[in-house]
Amino acid sequence: MKPRVWITGPVAEPALEPLRRVAEVEMRGAPERASQEEVLASVSGCSALLAVNAARVDAEVLDAAGPSLRVVANFGVGYDNVDVAAATARGIPVSNTPDVLVNATADVAFGLLLAAGRRFGEARQAALDDRWQWAQGLLWGQEVAGSTLGIVGLGRIGTAVARRAQGFGMRVLYHSRRRKPEVEFALGCEYRSLDDLLAESDFVSLHCALTPETRHILNAAALARMKRTAVLVNTGRGGLVEQAALIQAVAEGRLGGAGLDVTDPEPPAADDPILHTPGIFVTAHVGSCSVTARMGMTRVCVENILAALAGERPPTCVNPDALTGDTAKK
């Protein structure tokens, strides 16, 4: 029998062809995130699980899959939805999809920077409400050109955003776990402590991974350090921001606005204030939603699954400690 692969949501079908030749592939067609109950009911007997839409893969799911499970391929760069420690303890490699979505996500980050800075959401609503003169008189936003951008997390995506900022003549500050002298030299970025970056920046863009250390890295105290006119952009993870504090800061005029592609929780309830607070521009986690990125993400997941099924190390394995013997060496 061919190994069984279950995919928790839609991916780029053409890129699945190499996998379909060697495995029985079942892809859930519904676009919304699979419920935990559905994942538990469907994962039994899988040789590979391709987790889409940040489907939660915890110890219960891993145990429900049983001993046949040989890899969890996560559809995204971040993998905080996967209990990596539990997978490692069971000898199951976990992979992600770095590199292929860098430009797509950086485009969205910069789009949100423009949209929130120039108040596109409120301006669109003013147009729909036939409030043209009101909009011209009151919807004064922040100019991007020549302003200061602070990037928190200068990895691949953060660096791509810094490159885009060059075209707008922006001064770029950054904070990261370690200094990046090569990027400082190439792009003219200046390193700052987080507190100093928040105080100096007109726009702050978040690109760090969500970890216990970075959860609510932008809490009420951090938001209070930002300029009253500053704009926060988040295309990382919703948990990086203390959302209630952000809503309050924008609503009370203590922060200029926010552009968010991620929320906490996600998706938010229809009546969540994050969707209805003037000055906060929200998109539905579309950072990687380009044809090029989604094809690339699917291809990388397929490559990881094929490697694991062949007894080899997945190319983008994030927990090599799960592998032992010959598999760890390949």
FENMO-V216504 format. One record per residue. SS is DSSP state (H for helix, E for strand, L for the rest). OMEGA is omega in degrees with one decimal (none if undefined). Layout:
BEGIN
<<SS & OMEGA> <SS & OMEGA>>
END
This chain:
BEGIN
<<L & 176.0> <L & 174.1> <E & -178.7> <E & 177.1> <E & 176.8> <E & -178.7> <E & -170.0> <L & 179.2> <L & -175.0> <L & 172.2> <L & -177.1> <L & -173.7> <H & -177.5> <H & -177.8> <H & -180.0> <H & -172.6> <H & 178.6> <H & -179.9> <H & -179.1> <H & -179.8> <L & -175.0> <L & -175.0> <E & 170.5> <E & -174.0> <E & 175.3> <E & -178.8> <E & 176.2> <L & -172.9> <L & -175.9> <L & -176.3> <L & -177.6> <L & -178.2> <L & 177.2> <L & 176.4> <L & 179.0> <H & 178.8> <H & 179.4> <H & 178.2> <H & -178.6> <H & -177.5> <H & -171.7> <H & -169.3> <L & -175.5> <L & 176.8> <L & 179.7> <L & 169.7> <L & 179.5> <E & 177.3> <E & 175.9> <E & -172.5> <E & -178.1> <L & 178.5> <L & 177.8> <L & 174.5> <L & -176.1> <L & 178.2> <E & -177.4> <L & -177.1> <H & 179.7> <H & 178.4> <H & -179.9> <H & 179.4> <H & 178.5> <H & 178.2> <H & 178.0> <L & -173.7> <L & -180.0> <L & -174.6> <L & -175.4> <L & 178.8> <E & 168.5> <E & 178.5> <E & -177.4> <E & -175.4> <L & -178.3> <L & 177.2> <L & 177.5> <L & -179.6> <L & 178.0> <L & 175.4> <L & -179.3> <E & 174.5> <L & -174.5> <H & 179.8> <H & 179.1> <H & 177.8> <H & 179.8> <H & 179.7> <H & -179.4> <L & 178.6> <L & -177.4> <L & 177.0> <E & 176.4> <E & 179.6> <E & 175.6> <L & -176.7> <L & 179.3> <L & 171.6> <L & -168.0> <L & -179.7> <L & -175.7> <H & -175.7> <H & -179.7> <H & -178.6> <H & 177.5> <H & 176.5> <H & -179.1> <H & 178.5> <H & -179.0> <H & 174.7> <H & 177.6> <H & 177.4> <H & 178.4> <H & -175.8> <H & -179.1> <H & -179.5> <H & -179.4> <L & 170.9> <L & -178.5> <H & -178.8> <H & 179.1> <H & 179.1> <H & 176.7> <H & 179.3> <H & 177.4> <H & 178.1> <H & 179.8> <H & -178.7> <L & -179.3> <L & 178.9> <L & -173.2> <H & -178.7> <H & 176.5> <H & -178.6> <H & -178.4> <H & -176.7> <H & -170.4> <H & -175.1> <L & 178.4> <L & -179.7> <L & -178.2> <L & 176.3> <L & -179.1> <L & -176.8> <L & 176.4> <L & -179.6> <L & -178.1> <E & 179.0> <E & 175.0> <E & -178.5> <E & 177.9> <E & -175.7> <L & -175.2> <L & 172.1> <L & -177.4> <H & -177.1> <H & 177.7> <H & 178.1> <H & 177.9> <H & 175.9> <H & 178.0> <H & 177.5> <H & 178.9> <H & 179.9> <H & 178.2> <H & -179.5> <L & 178.3> <L & 179.1> <L & -177.3> <L & 168.5> <E & -173.6> <E & 171.6> <E & 176.1> <E & 171.4> <E & -178.2> <L & -179.5> <L & 175.7> <L & 178.8> <L & -178.8> <L & -176.0> <H & -179.8> <H & 178.2> <H & 175.7> <H & -178.6> <H & -174.2> <H & -172.4> <H & 179.0> <L & 178.8> <L & -179.7> <E & -179.7> <E & 176.2> <L & 166.0> <L & -178.5> <H & -179.1> <H & -179.0> <H & 178.3> <H & -179.0> <H & -177.2> <H & -173.9> <H & -168.2> <L & 170.9> <L & 176.3> <E & 176.5> <E & -178.1> <E & -174.9> <E & -179.0> <L & 179.0> <L & 177.7> <L & 175.9> <L & 178.4> <L & 174.8> <L & -179.3> <L & -176.6> <L & 177.2> <L & -178.3> <L & 175.0> <L & 171.6> <E & 177.3> <L & -176.7> <H & -179.0> <H & 179.6> <H & 178.4> <H & -179.8> <H & 178.4> <H & -177.9> <L & 176.1> <L & 179.0> <L & -179.0> <L & -173.3> <L & -179.8> <E & 178.1> <E & 176.7> <E & 179.2> <E & 172.2> <L & -178.8> <L & 176.4> <L & -178.0> <H & -177.3> <H & 176.4> <H & -174.5> <E & 171.1> <L & -165.4> <H & 179.5> <H & 178.9> <H & 177.9> <H & -179.9> <H & -178.9> <H & -178.4> <H & -180.0> <H & -178.0> <H & -178.3> <L & 177.3> <L & 178.2> <L & 176.5> <L & -173.8> <L & -178.8> <E & -179.3> <E & 172.8> <E & -171.8> <E & 170.4> <L & -179.4> <L & -179.4> <L & 178.7> <L & 5.6> <L & 178.5> <L & -2.9> <L & 177.3> <L & 174.0> <L & -176.5> <L & -178.7> <L & 179.3> <L & -179.8> <H & -180.0> <H & -179.6> <H & -170.4> <L & 179.5> <L & 176.9> <L & -179.0> <L & 176.1> <E & -176.1> <E & -173.0> <E & 170.2> <L & -167.3> <L & 178.0> <L & -176.4> <L & -174.7> <L & -178.2> <L & -173.5> <L & 166.7> <L & -179.6> <H & -178.4> <H & -177.5> <H & -176.4> <H & 174.1> <H & -180.0> <H & 179.4> <H & 178.4> <H & -179.7> <H & -179.0> <H & 177.0> <H & 179.1> <H & 179.6> <H & 178.8> <H & -179.8> <H & 179.4> <H & 178.8> <H & -178.8> <H & 179.6> <H & 178.8> <L & -179.7> <L & -179.0> <L & 179.5> <L & 175.6> <L & -174.7> <L & -178.7> <L & 179.0> <E & -178.9> <L & -179.9> <L & -177.9> <H & 178.3> <H & 178.1> <H & -174.9> <L & 179.6> <L & 173.5> <H & -174.5> <H & -179.1> <H & -178.4> <H & -176.2> <H & -174.1> <L & none>>
END
